[in-house]
Amino acid sequence: MAESLIDIKRRISSTKKTRQITVAMQMVSGAKLSKIEKKAVAYQVYANKIRATVTHLAQASC
């Protein structure tokens, strides 16, 4: 009985540690995602300005 109780406590502890690691990984992943999203928005602004410039130059050449 005592051996199985120790095993159960060990499994509970292991599960809690695994959950803690998982939560930490989710937080890191969320931070990375928001960083990438900000870069994507900035790139979109850049791409739109380049597109407008090229369009303007193409119309001026005609």
MDAnalysis code that builds the backbone (N, CA, C; Angstrom):
import MDAnalysis as mda
import numpy as np

u = mda.Universe.empty(186, n_residues=62, atom_resindex=np.repeat(np.arange(62), 3), trajectory=True)
u.add_TopologyAttr("name", ["N", "CA", "C"] * 62)
u.add_TopologyAttr("resid", np.arange(1, 63))
u.add_TopologyAttr("resname", ["MET", "ALA", "GLU", "SER", "LEU", "ILE", "ASP", "ILE", "LYS", "ARG", "ARG", "ILE", "SER", "SER", "THR", "LYS", "LYS", "THR", "ARG", "GLN", "ILE", "THR", "VAL", "ALA", "MET", "GLN", "MET", "VAL", "SER", "GLY", "ALA", "LYS", "LEU", "SER", "LYS", "ILE", "GLU", "LYS", "LYS", "ALA", "VAL", "ALA", "TYR", "GLN", "VAL", "TYR", "ALA", "ASN", "LYS", "ILE", "ARG", "ALA", "THR", "VAL", "THR", "HIS", "LEU", "ALA", "GLN", "ALA", "SER", "CYS"])
u.atoms.positions = np.array([
    [0.822, -1.195, 0.000],
    [0.000, 0.000, 0.000],
    [0.864, 1.256, 0.000],
    [1.873, 1.282, 0.857],
    [2.736, 2.457, 0.944],
    [3.489, 2.677, -0.367],
    [3.919, 1.595, -0.997],
    [4.650, 1.695, -2.266],
    [3.753, 2.285, -3.354],
    [2.527, 1.846, -3.429],
    [1.632, 2.371, -4.455],
    [1.276, 3.831, -4.172],
    [1.186, 4.206, -2.914],
    [0.905, 5.589, -2.554],
    [2.068, 6.493, -2.971],
    [3.283, 6.017, -2.772],
    [4.474, 6.768, -3.187],
    [4.487, 6.926, -4.709],
    [4.143, 5.849, -5.420],
    [4.089, 5.905, -6.885],
    [3.045, 6.916, -7.359],
    [1.899, 6.914, -6.710],
    [0.833, 7.850, -7.084],
    [1.288, 9.285, -6.847],
    [1.912, 9.538, -5.706],
    [2.408, 10.884, -5.411],
    [3.473, 11.300, -6.415],
    [4.326, 10.361, -6.792],
    [5.377, 10.654, -7.771],
    [4.763, 10.990, -9.129],
    [3.733, 10.247, -9.512],
    [3.071, 10.528, -10.792],
    [2.368, 11.871, -10.774],
    [1.735, 12.202, -9.660],
    [1.072, 13.494, -9.537],
    [2.105, 14.611, -9.660],
    [3.215, 14.468, -8.976],
    [4.284, 15.456, -9.040],
    [4.818, 15.589, -10.462],
    [5.021, 14.469, -11.111],
    [5.526, 14.472, -12.481],
    [4.540, 15.168, -13.420],
    [3.271, 14.899, -13.235],
    [2.240, 15.519, -14.063],
    [2.202, 17.025, -13.850],
    [2.338, 17.474, -12.618],
    [2.349, 18.903, -12.325],
    [3.555, 19.582, -12.978],
    [4.706, 18.933, -12.920],
    [5.910, 19.504, -13.532],
    [5.757, 19.578, -15.054],
    [5.183, 18.531, -15.628],
    [4.961, 18.514, -17.071],
    [4.007, 19.636, -17.469],
    [2.971, 19.840, -16.697],
    [2.001, 20.911, -16.952],
    [2.687, 22.276, -16.861],
    [3.552, 22.439, -15.884],
    [4.262, 23.707, -15.711],
    [5.158, 23.988, -16.920],
    [5.847, 22.974, -17.386],
    [6.701, 23.125, -18.569],
    [5.853, 23.457, -19.793],
    [4.725, 22.799, -19.930],
    [3.836, 23.041, -21.066],
    [3.330, 24.478, -21.063],
    [2.936, 24.974, -19.908],
    [2.454, 26.361, -19.807],
    [3.569, 27.333, -20.177],
    [4.770, 27.074, -19.709],
    [5.904, 27.941, -20.039],
    [6.175, 27.929, -21.544],
    [6.097, 26.762, -22.157],
    [6.324, 26.664, -23.599],
    [5.239, 27.419, -24.365],
    [4.004, 27.361, -23.894],
    [2.917, 28.091, -24.542],
    [3.145, 29.597, -24.447],
    [3.653, 30.043, -23.317],
    [3.920, 31.475, -23.147],
    [5.020, 31.935, -24.099],
    [6.071, 31.146, -24.225],
    [7.166, 31.484, -25.139],
    [6.657, 31.498, -26.572],
    [5.873, 30.497, -26.910],
    [5.321, 30.401, -28.254],
    [4.412, 31.582, -28.555],
    [3.611, 32.007, -27.599],
    [2.738, 33.168, -27.786],
    [3.539, 34.434, -27.993],
    [4.619, 34.587, -27.253],
    [5.476, 35.770, -27.411],
    [6.113, 35.790, -28.794],
    [6.577, 34.641, -29.243],
    [7.188, 34.563, -30.576],
    [6.158, 34.869, -31.657],
    [4.946, 34.368, -31.486],
    [3.895, 34.596, -32.473],
    [3.568, 36.081, -32.582],
    [3.431, 36.759, -31.456],
    [3.104, 38.190, -31.523],
    [4.247, 38.981, -32.150],
    [5.474, 38.571, -31.909],
    [6.628, 39.238, -32.526],
    [6.580, 39.073, -34.049],
    [6.296, 37.880, -34.499],
    [6.214, 37.607, -35.939],
    [5.038, 38.354, -36.569],
    [3.913, 38.416, -35.861],
    [2.748, 39.139, -36.385],
    [3.068, 40.621, -36.575],
    [3.792, 41.226, -35.634],
    [4.180, 42.626, -35.765],
    [5.082, 42.823, -36.985],
    [6.000, 41.901, -37.190],
    [6.887, 41.993, -38.350],
    [6.098, 41.839, -39.647],
    [5.100, 40.961, -39.652],
    [4.288, 40.740, -40.846],
    [3.505, 42.001, -41.197],
    [2.966, 42.676, -40.199],
    [2.231, 43.916, -40.442],
    [3.177, 44.980, -41.002],
    [4.352, 45.088, -40.419],
    [5.335, 46.067, -40.903],
    [5.730, 45.754, -42.344],
    [5.894, 44.479, -42.668],
    [6.248, 44.101, -44.029],
    [5.121, 44.452, -44.991],
    [3.896, 44.273, -44.553],
    [2.747, 44.567, -45.412],
    [2.721, 46.050, -45.765],
    [3.013, 46.908, -44.799],
    [3.071, 48.354, -45.052],
    [4.174, 48.643, -46.076],
    [5.326, 48.031, -45.883],
    [6.449, 48.209, -46.811],
    [6.063, 47.733, -48.219],
    [5.459, 46.572, -48.309],
    [5.061, 46.016, -49.607],
    [4.050, 46.926, -50.311],
    [3.118, 47.477, -49.565],
    [2.128, 48.377, -50.169],
    [2.787, 49.642, -50.714],
    [3.753, 50.186, -49.984],
    [4.452, 51.395, -50.456],
    [5.272, 51.091, -51.712],
    [5.931, 49.955, -51.727],
    [6.706, 49.562, -52.917],
    [5.776, 49.374, -54.107],
    [4.650, 48.727, -53.886],
    [3.681, 48.495, -54.958],
    [3.183, 49.835, -55.509],
    [2.864, 50.772, -54.632],
    [2.385, 52.086, -55.071],
    [3.466, 52.819, -55.859],
    [4.702, 52.724, -55.413],
    [5.811, 53.389, -56.108],
    [6.017, 52.801, -57.496],
    [6.024, 51.486, -57.583],
    [6.220, 50.824, -58.877],
    [5.057, 51.152, -59.831],
    [3.862, 51.164, -59.310],
    [2.695, 51.491, -60.123],
    [2.801, 52.918, -60.644],
    [3.202, 53.830, -59.785],
    [3.360, 55.228, -60.172],
    [4.420, 55.360, -61.264],
    [5.544, 54.669, -61.076],
    [6.614, 54.729, -62.080],
    [6.166, 54.118, -63.405],
    [5.411, 53.042, -63.351],
    [4.936, 52.393, -64.580],
    [3.964, 53.298, -65.322],
    [3.118, 54.005, -64.601],
    [2.162, 54.912, -65.257],
    [2.879, 56.132, -65.832],
    [3.927, 56.566, -65.192],
    [4.667, 57.734, -65.670],
    [5.463, 57.405, -66.934],
    [5.848, 56.147, -67.102],
    [6.640, 55.732, -68.261],
    [5.818, 55.649, -69.521],
    [4.541, 55.444, -69.393],
    [3.687, 55.249, -70.562],
    [3.407, 56.489, -71.324],
])
